[in-house]
Amino acid sequence: MNDDWLLDITTDDHVVLGNRIRACRDVLMHVVMQSIPRTTPHVEARLAIAALDRVRTELDCHVRVTTPRDRDPRRIAEKVYFGPHALVGSMAGHEERWDDDFACWELEED
């Protein structure tokens, strides 16, 4: 498979994708939990979760490889696709972006 499309994904794109994948996975888990086992909705939702997890893992590897550790002082890259909290916009200014690729993002509080 050709991975050239990954070159166009920015840090901000990764955050948006991570949040959307997290939300999609939650919905699919709800279908699995509410449907009768071995029915079409149950089986298809489980297959979709497995496929989504494979995509999420690939994207997680990409964001970790393409984000230098010194540009991620808060270690946000490891939380983009995995973990209990989504990322939300922060009030960081332009100056903070010089040192932190994820300056515009912070973990959502409960």
N, CA, C and O atoms as CSV, one atom per row, in Angstrom:
chain,resi,resn,atom,element,x,y,z
A,1,MET,N,N,0.846,-1.183,0.000
A,1,MET,CA,C,0.000,0.000,0.000
A,1,MET,C,C,0.888,1.241,0.000
A,1,MET,O,O,1.962,1.241,0.601
A,2,ASN,N,N,0.449,2.270,-0.657
A,2,ASN,CA,C,1.200,3.513,-0.754
A,2,ASN,C,C,0.824,4.433,0.408
A,2,ASN,O,O,-0.349,4.754,0.599
A,3,ASP,N,N,1.833,4.855,1.187
A,3,ASP,CA,C,1.598,5.703,2.355
A,3,ASP,C,C,1.872,7.173,2.090
A,3,ASP,O,O,2.017,7.947,3.037
A,4,ASP,N,N,1.949,7.586,0.809
A,4,ASP,CA,C,2.256,8.981,0.498
A,4,ASP,C,C,1.228,9.956,1.061
A,4,ASP,O,O,1.574,11.094,1.380
A,5,TRP,N,N,-0.005,9.542,1.186
A,5,TRP,CA,C,-1.048,10.443,1.694
A,5,TRP,C,C,-0.742,10.894,3.112
A,5,TRP,O,O,-1.194,11.962,3.524
A,6,LEU,N,N,0.013,10.109,3.866
A,6,LEU,CA,C,0.351,10.485,5.240
A,6,LEU,C,C,1.214,11.739,5.304
A,6,LEU,O,O,1.243,12.417,6.331
A,7,LEU,N,N,1.913,12.051,4.226
A,7,LEU,CA,C,2.792,13.217,4.219
A,7,LEU,C,C,2.019,14.519,4.366
A,7,LEU,O,O,2.579,15.520,4.815
A,8,ASP,N,N,0.762,14.524,4.001
A,8,ASP,CA,C,-0.044,15.741,4.038
A,8,ASP,C,C,-0.772,15.960,5.363
A,8,ASP,O,O,-1.476,16.958,5.510
A,9,ILE,N,N,-0.622,15.062,6.322
A,9,ILE,CA,C,-1.334,15.195,7.590
A,9,ILE,C,C,-0.508,16.046,8.547
A,9,ILE,O,O,0.623,15.698,8.885
A,10,THR,N,N,-1.085,17.164,8.979
A,10,THR,CA,C,-0.407,18.054,9.920
A,10,THR,C,C,-0.699,17.610,11.351
A,10,THR,O,O,-1.534,16.736,11.586
A,11,THR,N,N,-0.007,18.217,12.291
A,11,THR,CA,C,-0.256,17.947,13.704
A,11,THR,C,C,-1.708,18.240,14.050
A,11,THR,O,O,-2.360,17.448,14.730
A,12,ASP,N,N,-2.213,19.371,13.586
A,12,ASP,CA,C,-3.610,19.722,13.851
A,12,ASP,C,C,-4.568,18.708,13.224
A,12,ASP,O,O,-5.584,18.361,13.826
A,13,ASP,N,N,-4.248,18.233,12.017
A,13,ASP,CA,C,-5.068,17.195,11.381
A,13,ASP,C,C,-5.119,15.942,12.253
A,13,ASP,O,O,-6.179,15.339,12.425
A,14,HIS,N,N,-3.970,15.558,12.799
A,14,HIS,CA,C,-3.925,14.375,13.662
A,14,HIS,C,C,-4.847,14.545,14.866
A,14,HIS,O,O,-5.551,13.608,15.240
A,15,VAL,N,N,-4.850,15.717,15.470
A,15,VAL,CA,C,-5.709,15.950,16.633
A,15,VAL,C,C,-7.180,15.822,16.244
A,15,VAL,O,O,-7.956,15.180,16.952
A,16,VAL,N,N,-7.561,16.422,15.134
A,16,VAL,CA,C,-8.952,16.339,14.671
A,16,VAL,C,C,-9.317,14.886,14.365
A,16,VAL,O,O,-10.383,14.418,14.766
A,17,LEU,N,N,-8.445,14.177,13.663
A,17,LEU,CA,C,-8.703,12.769,13.350
A,17,LEU,C,C,-8.803,11.933,14.622
A,17,LEU,O,O,-9.687,11.085,14.744
A,18,GLY,N,N,-7.900,12.170,15.563
A,18,GLY,CA,C,-7.930,11.422,16.822
A,18,GLY,C,C,-9.233,11.612,17.567
A,18,GLY,O,O,-9.810,10.650,18.074
A,19,ASN,N,N,-9.700,12.850,17.637
A,19,ASN,CA,C,-10.968,13.128,18.319
A,19,ASN,C,C,-12.143,12.459,17.608
A,19,ASN,O,O,-13.042,11.922,18.256
A,20,ARG,N,N,-12.134,12.494,16.292
A,20,ARG,CA,C,-13.245,11.902,15.533
A,20,ARG,C,C,-13.225,10.381,15.592
A,20,ARG,O,O,-14.277,9.746,15.679
A,21,ILE,N,N,-12.043,9.801,15.544
A,21,ILE,CA,C,-11.936,8.345,15.669
A,21,ILE,C,C,-12.414,7.909,17.052
A,21,ILE,O,O,-13.133,6.918,17.180
A,22,ARG,N,N,-12.017,8.642,18.075
A,22,ARG,CA,C,-12.453,8.335,19.442
A,22,ARG,C,C,-13.991,8.362,19.531
A,22,ARG,O,O,-14.596,7.461,20.112
A,23,ALA,N,N,-14.608,9.385,18.960
A,23,ALA,CA,C,-16.069,9.512,18.993
A,23,ALA,C,C,-16.741,8.395,18.187
A,23,ALA,O,O,-17.741,7.827,18.628
A,24,CYS,N,N,-16.201,8.086,17.027
A,24,CYS,CA,C,-16.758,7.029,16.181
A,24,CYS,C,C,-16.671,5.678,16.889
A,24,CYS,O,O,-17.611,4.883,16.852
A,25,ARG,N,N,-15.543,5.432,17.525
A,25,ARG,CA,C,-15.363,4.172,18.244
A,25,ARG,C,C,-16.366,4.056,19.389
A,25,ARG,O,O,-16.911,2.978,19.629
A,26,ASP,N,N,-16.611,5.150,20.091
A,26,ASP,CA,C,-17.594,5.144,21.178
A,26,ASP,C,C,-18.986,4.770,20.664
A,26,ASP,O,O,-19.699,3.994,21.300
A,27,VAL,N,N,-19.365,5.322,19.519
A,27,VAL,CA,C,-20.676,5.012,18.932
A,27,VAL,C,C,-20.751,3.539,18.538
A,27,VAL,O,O,-21.751,2.871,18.801
A,28,LEU,N,N,-19.699,3.042,17.912
A,28,LEU,CA,C,-19.691,1.635,17.513
A,28,LEU,C,C,-19.733,0.708,18.726
A,28,LEU,O,O,-20.385,-0.336,18.683
A,29,MET,N,N,-19.052,1.075,19.797
A,29,MET,CA,C,-19.105,0.278,21.025
A,29,MET,C,C,-20.524,0.255,21.586
A,29,MET,O,O,-20.972,-0.764,22.111
A,30,HIS,N,N,-21.217,1.361,21.474
A,30,HIS,CA,C,-22.610,1.412,21.928
A,30,HIS,C,C,-23.472,0.433,21.122
A,30,HIS,O,O,-24.317,-0.264,21.683
A,31,VAL,N,N,-23.256,0.385,19.819
A,31,VAL,CA,C,-23.995,-0.559,18.970
A,31,VAL,C,C,-23.701,-1.993,19.403
A,31,VAL,O,O,-24.615,-2.811,19.511
A,32,VAL,N,N,-22.428,-2.297,19.649
A,32,VAL,CA,C,-22.055,-3.650,20.076
A,32,VAL,C,C,-22.744,-4.007,21.390
A,32,VAL,O,O,-23.283,-5.104,21.539
A,33,MET,N,N,-22.723,-3.089,22.325
A,33,MET,CA,C,-23.287,-3.372,23.648
A,33,MET,C,C,-24.816,-3.461,23.637
A,33,MET,O,O,-25.398,-4.174,24.455
A,34,GLN,N,N,-25.464,-2.750,22.726
A,34,GLN,CA,C,-26.925,-2.723,22.706
A,34,GLN,C,C,-27.549,-3.727,21.737
A,34,GLN,O,O,-28.757,-3.962,21.777
A,35,SER,N,N,-26.740,-4.311,20.877
A,35,SER,CA,C,-27.292,-5.238,19.882
A,35,SER,C,C,-27.156,-6.688,20.354
A,35,SER,O,O,-26.359,-7.007,21.236
A,36,ILE,N,N,-27.938,-7.524,19.753
A,36,ILE,CA,C,-27.920,-8.949,20.089
A,36,ILE,C,C,-26.700,-9.583,19.418
A,36,ILE,O,O,-26.480,-9.386,18.223
A,37,PRO,N,N,-25.900,-10.349,20.185
A,37,PRO,CA,C,-24.721,-10.999,19.600
A,37,PRO,C,C,-25.085,-11.845,18.379
A,37,PRO,O,O,-26.141,-12.474,18.319
A,38,ARG,N,N,-24.182,-11.836,17.423
A,38,ARG,CA,C,-24.276,-12.593,16.176
A,38,ARG,C,C,-25.304,-12.043,15.192
A,38,ARG,O,O,-25.516,-12.639,14.136
A,39,THR,N,N,-25.942,-10.925,15.510
A,39,THR,CA,C,-26.812,-10.277,14.523
A,39,THR,C,C,-25.934,-9.433,13.604
A,39,THR,O,O,-24.784,-9.139,13.929
A,40,THR,N,N,-26.477,-9.052,12.474
A,40,THR,CA,C,-25.701,-8.258,11.517
A,40,THR,C,C,-25.178,-6.954,12.122
A,40,THR,O,O,-23.998,-6.653,11.943
A,41,PRO,N,N,-25.987,-6.169,12.823
A,41,PRO,CA,C,-25.441,-4.927,13.396
A,41,PRO,C,C,-24.295,-5.186,14.376
A,41,PRO,O,O,-23.307,-4.452,14.395
A,42,HIS,N,N,-24.434,-6.223,15.180
A,42,HIS,CA,C,-23.400,-6.559,16.160
A,42,HIS,C,C,-22.090,-6.954,15.462
A,42,HIS,O,O,-21.019,-6.443,15.787
A,43,VAL,N,N,-22.202,-7.860,14.513
A,43,VAL,CA,C,-21.015,-8.346,13.790
A,43,VAL,C,C,-20.354,-7.214,13.012
A,43,VAL,O,O,-19.135,-7.054,13.069
A,44,GLU,N,N,-21.140,-6.433,12.292
A,44,GLU,CA,C,-20.580,-5.340,11.486
A,44,GLU,C,C,-19.927,-4.273,12.364
A,44,GLU,O,O,-18.878,-3.737,12.006
A,45,ALA,N,N,-20.531,-3.964,13.498
A,45,ALA,CA,C,-19.936,-2.974,14.404
A,45,ALA,C,C,-18.608,-3.482,14.954
A,45,ALA,O,O,-17.652,-2.714,15.068
A,46,ARG,N,N,-18.538,-4.761,15.294
A,46,ARG,CA,C,-17.271,-5.328,15.791
A,46,ARG,C,C,-16.192,-5.294,14.707
A,46,ARG,O,O,-15.035,-4.983,14.991
A,47,LEU,N,N,-16.565,-5.611,13.479
A,47,LEU,CA,C,-15.606,-5.548,12.372
A,47,LEU,C,C,-15.154,-4.106,12.123
A,47,LEU,O,O,-13.980,-3.856,11.851
A,48,ALA,N,N,-16.080,-3.175,12.218
A,48,ALA,CA,C,-15.739,-1.761,12.022
A,48,ALA,C,C,-14.792,-1.271,13.113
A,48,ALA,O,O,-13.874,-0.500,12.833
A,49,ILE,N,N,-15.002,-1.706,14.345
A,49,ILE,CA,C,-14.103,-1.325,15.440
A,49,ILE,C,C,-12.705,-1.861,15.182
A,49,ILE,O,O,-11.719,-1.151,15.384
A,50,ALA,N,N,-12.612,-3.103,14.738
A,50,ALA,CA,C,-11.302,-3.693,14.446
A,50,ALA,C,C,-10.587,-2.916,13.342
A,50,ALA,O,O,-9.394,-2.634,13.450
A,51,ALA,N,N,-11.315,-2.571,12.283
A,51,ALA,CA,C,-10.720,-1.797,11.187
A,51,ALA,C,C,-10.317,-0.403,11.661
A,51,ALA,O,O,-9.244,0.091,11.315
A,52,LEU,N,N,-11.171,0.219,12.441
A,52,LEU,CA,C,-10.884,1.551,12.969
A,52,LEU,C,C,-9.644,1.525,13.862
A,52,LEU,O,O,-8.828,2.446,13.823
A,53,ASP,N,N,-9.507,0.475,14.661
A,53,ASP,CA,C,-8.335,0.349,15.526
A,53,ASP,C,C,-7.049,0.183,14.721
A,53,ASP,O,O,-5.997,0.680,15.124
A,54,ARG,N,N,-7.125,-0.511,13.590
A,54,ARG,CA,C,-5.937,-0.644,12.736
A,54,ARG,C,C,-5.533,0.710,12.150
A,54,ARG,O,O,-4.351,1.052,12.127
A,55,VAL,N,N,-6.507,1.470,11.680
A,55,VAL,CA,C,-6.226,2.812,11.142
A,55,VAL,C,C,-5.669,3.705,12.248
A,55,VAL,O,O,-4.697,4.430,12.035
A,56,ARG,N,N,-6.282,3.653,13.420
A,56,ARG,CA,C,-5.843,4.469,14.553
A,56,ARG,C,C,-4.395,4.151,14.924
A,56,ARG,O,O,-3.618,5.056,15.225
A,57,THR,N,N,-4.035,2.877,14.904
A,57,THR,CA,C,-2.665,2.480,15.233
A,57,THR,C,C,-1.675,3.023,14.210
A,57,THR,O,O,-0.608,3.511,14.581
A,58,GLU,N,N,-2.018,2.942,12.930
A,58,GLU,CA,C,-1.137,3.484,11.886
A,58,GLU,C,C,-0.951,4.991,12.042
A,58,GLU,O,O,0.166,5.498,11.936
A,59,LEU,N,N,-2.042,5.700,12.292
A,59,LEU,CA,C,-1.959,7.151,12.464
A,59,LEU,C,C,-1.180,7.515,13.723
A,59,LEU,O,O,-0.440,8.499,13.734
A,60,ASP,N,N,-1.344,6.729,14.777
A,60,ASP,CA,C,-0.592,6.958,16.009
A,60,ASP,C,C,0.907,6.816,15.755
A,60,ASP,O,O,1.699,7.635,16.223
A,61,CYS,N,N,1.291,5.789,15.023
A,61,CYS,CA,C,2.712,5.616,14.672
A,61,CYS,C,C,3.210,6.816,13.875
A,61,CYS,O,O,4.313,7.311,14.109
A,62,HIS,N,N,2.392,7.278,12.934
A,62,HIS,CA,C,2.799,8.403,12.096
A,62,HIS,C,C,3.015,9.670,12.916
A,62,HIS,O,O,4.031,10.345,12.744
A,63,VAL,N,N,2.083,10.006,13.802
A,63,VAL,CA,C,2.231,11.245,14.577
A,63,VAL,C,C,3.431,11.155,15.518
A,63,VAL,O,O,4.108,12.158,15.746
A,64,ARG,N,N,3.700,9.989,16.057
A,64,ARG,CA,C,4.850,9.843,16.963
A,64,ARG,C,C,6.178,9.953,16.216
A,64,ARG,O,O,7.143,10.519,16.729
A,65,VAL,N,N,6.218,9.408,15.000
A,65,VAL,CA,C,7.455,9.451,14.207
A,65,VAL,C,C,7.712,10.849,13.661
A,65,VAL,O,O,8.864,11.272,13.570
A,66,THR,N,N,6.665,11.565,13.299
A,66,THR,CA,C,6.843,12.867,12.646
A,66,THR,C,C,6.881,14.049,13.608
A,66,THR,O,O,7.153,15.174,13.187
A,67,THR,N,N,6.616,13.816,14.890
A,67,THR,CA,C,6.678,14.899,15.870
A,67,THR,C,C,7.939,14.732,16.704
A,67,THR,O,O,8.011,13.819,17.527
A,68,PRO,N,N,8.937,15.592,16.512
A,68,PRO,CA,C,10.159,15.492,17.315
A,68,PRO,C,C,9.849,15.690,18.802
A,68,PRO,O,O,9.007,16.516,19.156
A,69,ARG,N,N,10.520,14.943,19.660
A,69,ARG,CA,C,10.278,15.021,21.106
A,69,ARG,C,C,10.488,16.440,21.634
A,69,ARG,O,O,9.769,16.880,22.532
A,70,ASP,N,N,11.463,17.154,21.087
A,70,ASP,CA,C,11.712,18.516,21.583
A,70,ASP,C,C,10.632,19.500,21.130
A,70,ASP,O,O,10.573,20.619,21.640
A,71,ARG,N,N,9.778,19.106,20.185
A,71,ARG,CA,C,8.663,19.950,19.743
A,71,ARG,C,C,7.357,19.550,20.435
A,71,ARG,O,O,6.289,20.075,20.119
A,72,ASP,N,N,7.459,18.614,21.382
A,72,ASP,CA,C,6.287,18.112,22.101
A,72,ASP,C,C,6.611,18.000,23.595
A,72,ASP,O,O,6.626,16.896,24.139
A,73,PRO,N,N,6.870,19.134,24.264
A,73,PRO,CA,C,7.306,19.085,25.668
A,73,PRO,C,C,6.262,18.500,26.621
A,73,PRO,O,O,6.624,17.986,27.679
A,74,ARG,N,N,4.993,18.566,26.274
A,74,ARG,CA,C,3.932,18.027,27.144
A,74,ARG,C,C,3.577,16.584,26.795
A,74,ARG,O,O,2.683,16.000,27.408
A,75,ARG,N,N,4.268,16.010,25.817
A,75,ARG,CA,C,4.051,14.630,25.372
A,75,ARG,C,C,2.600,14.389,24.948
A,75,ARG,O,O,1.983,13.390,25.317
A,76,ILE,N,N,2.080,15.324,24.171
A,76,ILE,CA,C,0.706,15.229,23.681
A,76,ILE,C,C,0.584,14.182,22.567
A,76,ILE,O,O,-0.464,13.549,22.433
A,77,ALA,N,N,1.636,13.993,21.771
A,77,ALA,CA,C,1.562,13.062,20.635
A,77,ALA,C,C,1.097,11.675,21.065
A,77,ALA,O,O,0.356,11.016,20.335
A,78,GLU,N,N,1.520,11.235,22.229
A,78,GLU,CA,C,1.137,9.896,22.684
A,78,GLU,C,C,-0.313,9.825,23.169
A,78,GLU,O,O,-0.812,8.743,23.477
A,79,LYS,N,N,-0.982,10.969,23.237
A,79,LYS,CA,C,-2.373,11.009,23.711
A,79,LYS,C,C,-3.364,11.360,22.601
A,79,LYS,O,O,-4.570,11.416,22.844
A,80,VAL,N,N,-2.870,11.593,21.395
A,80,VAL,CA,C,-3.742,12.015,20.293
A,80,VAL,C,C,-4.747,10.925,19.928
A,80,VAL,O,O,-5.931,11.214,19.757
A,81,TYR,N,N,-4.298,9.686,19.807
A,81,TYR,CA,C,-5.173,8.600,19.365
A,81,TYR,C,C,-5.584,7.644,20.475
A,81,TYR,O,O,-6.535,6.880,20.312
A,82,PHE,N,N,-4.881,7.677,21.597
A,82,PHE,CA,C,-5.181,6.757,22.691
A,82,PHE,C,C,-5.305,7.526,23.992
A,82,PHE,O,O,-4.687,8.576,24.170
A,83,GLY,N,N,-6.096,7.002,24.884
A,83,GLY,CA,C,-6.307,7.652,26.170
A,83,GLY,C,C,-7.752,8.060,26.339
A,83,GLY,O,O,-8.515,8.091,25.374
A,84,PRO,N,N,-8.127,8.373,27.565
A,84,PRO,CA,C,-9.535,8.648,27.862
A,84,PRO,C,C,-10.021,10.043,27.483
A,84,PRO,O,O,-11.228,10.279,27.423
A,85,HIS,N,N,-9.102,10.968,27.229
A,85,HIS,CA,C,-9.502,12.354,27.022
A,85,HIS,C,C,-9.256,12.823,25.593
A,85,HIS,O,O,-8.226,12.518,24.991
A,86,ALA,N,N,-10.215,13.564,25.067
A,86,ALA,CA,C,-10.044,14.209,23.765
A,86,ALA,C,C,-9.180,15.456,23.949
A,86,ALA,O,O,-8.953,15.904,25.073
A,87,LEU,N,N,-8.710,16.001,22.855
A,87,LEU,CA,C,-7.958,17.253,22.895
A,87,LEU,C,C,-8.874,18.381,22.448
A,87,LEU,O,O,-9.663,18.224,21.516
A,88,VAL,N,N,-8.759,19.511,23.116
A,88,VAL,CA,C,-9.568,20.689,22.790
A,88,VAL,C,C,-8.635,21.866,22.547
A,88,VAL,O,O,-7.481,21.855,22.974
A,89,GLY,N,N,-9.142,22.869,21.864
A,89,GLY,CA,C,-8.342,24.056,21.577
A,89,GLY,C,C,-7.923,24.774,22.848
A,89,GLY,O,O,-8.670,24.826,23.824
A,90,SER,N,N,-6.718,25.328,22.821
A,90,SER,CA,C,-6.222,26.102,23.961
A,90,SER,C,C,-6.087,27.561,23.540
A,90,SER,O,O,-6.250,27.897,22.367
A,91,MET,N,N,-5.798,28.391,24.473
A,91,MET,CA,C,-5.652,29.822,24.217
A,91,MET,C,C,-4.188,30.205,23.985
A,91,MET,O,O,-3.832,31.379,24.090
A,92,ALA,N,N,-3.348,29.233,23.673
A,92,ALA,CA,C,-1.928,29.503,23.456
A,92,ALA,C,C,-1.742,30.493,22.314
A,92,ALA,O,O,-2.453,30.452,21.310
A,93,GLY,N,N,-0.794,31.360,22.487
A,93,GLY,CA,C,-0.507,32.359,21.474
A,93,GLY,C,C,0.507,31.885,20.460
A,93,GLY,O,O,1.002,30.760,20.527
A,94,HIS,N,N,0.806,32.756,19.525
A,94,HIS,CA,C,1.750,32.443,18.450
A,94,HIS,C,C,3.137,32.097,18.997
A,94,HIS,O,O,3.833,31.253,18.433
A,95,GLU,N,N,3.535,32.737,20.078
A,95,GLU,CA,C,4.867,32.514,20.645
A,95,GLU,C,C,5.058,31.066,21.095
A,95,GLU,O,O,6.125,30.482,20.905
A,96,GLU,N,N,4.014,30.498,21.692
A,96,GLU,CA,C,4.123,29.129,22.182
A,96,GLU,C,C,4.318,28.122,21.051
A,96,GLU,O,O,4.914,27.064,21.253
A,97,ARG,N,N,3.815,28.452,19.860
A,97,ARG,CA,C,3.938,27.537,18.722
A,97,ARG,C,C,5.386,27.347,18.292
A,97,ARG,O,O,5.714,26.358,17.637
A,98,TRP,N,N,6.246,28.277,18.652
A,98,TRP,CA,C,7.650,28.144,18.271
A,98,TRP,C,C,8.295,26.932,18.925
A,98,TRP,O,O,9.203,26.330,18.353
A,99,ASP,N,N,7.836,26.569,20.117
A,99,ASP,CA,C,8.467,25.486,20.871
A,99,ASP,C,C,7.614,24.228,20.996
A,99,ASP,O,O,8.111,23.184,21.418
A,100,ASP,N,N,6.342,24.316,20.636
A,100,ASP,CA,C,5.425,23.207,20.898
A,100,ASP,C,C,4.468,23.029,19.716
A,100,ASP,O,O,3.627,23.889,19.459
A,101,ASP,N,N,4.600,21.917,19.005
A,101,ASP,CA,C,3.714,21.643,17.867
A,101,ASP,C,C,2.253,21.497,18.288
A,101,ASP,O,O,1.347,21.664,17.471
A,102,PHE,N,N,2.030,21.187,19.552
A,102,PHE,CA,C,0.671,21.005,20.062
A,102,PHE,C,C,0.227,22.162,20.952
A,102,PHE,O,O,-0.671,21.992,21.776
A,103,ALA,N,N,0.838,23.328,20.800
A,103,ALA,CA,C,0.522,24.474,21.661
A,103,ALA,C,C,-0.944,24.876,21.588
A,103,ALA,O,O,-1.492,25.385,22.565
A,104,CYS,N,N,-1.577,24.659,20.464
A,104,CYS,CA,C,-2.986,25.050,20.298
A,104,CYS,C,C,-3.955,24.037,20.891
A,104,CYS,O,O,-5.170,24.192,20.764
A,105,TRP,N,N,-3.431,23.005,21.535
A,105,TRP,CA,C,-4.288,21.932,22.044
A,105,TRP,C,C,-3.976,21.627,23.501
A,105,TRP,O,O,-2.841,21.773,23.953
A,106,GLU,N,N,-5.001,21.203,24.226
A,106,GLU,CA,C,-4.824,20.728,25.598
A,106,GLU,C,C,-5.816,19.601,25.848
A,106,GLU,O,O,-6.804,19.456,25.128
A,107,LEU,N,N,-5.539,18.805,26.880
A,107,LEU,CA,C,-6.434,17.703,27.207
A,107,LEU,C,C,-7.746,18.235,27.751
A,107,LEU,O,O,-7.768,19.159,28.564
A,108,GLU,N,N,-8.829,17.646,27.298
A,108,GLU,CA,C,-10.154,18.029,27.766
A,108,GLU,C,C,-10.295,17.626,29.232
A,108,GLU,O,O,-9.951,16.509,29.619
A,109,GLU,N,N,-10.802,18.542,30.026
A,109,GLU,CA,C,-11.006,18.242,31.440
A,109,GLU,C,C,-12.363,17.604,31.637
A,109,GLU,O,O,-13.304,17.869,30.888
A,110,ASP,N,N,-12.458,16.757,32.655
A,110,ASP,CA,C,-13.742,16.096,32.959
A,110,ASP,C,C,-14.759,17.057,33.477
A,110,ASP,O,O,-15.885,16.662,33.779
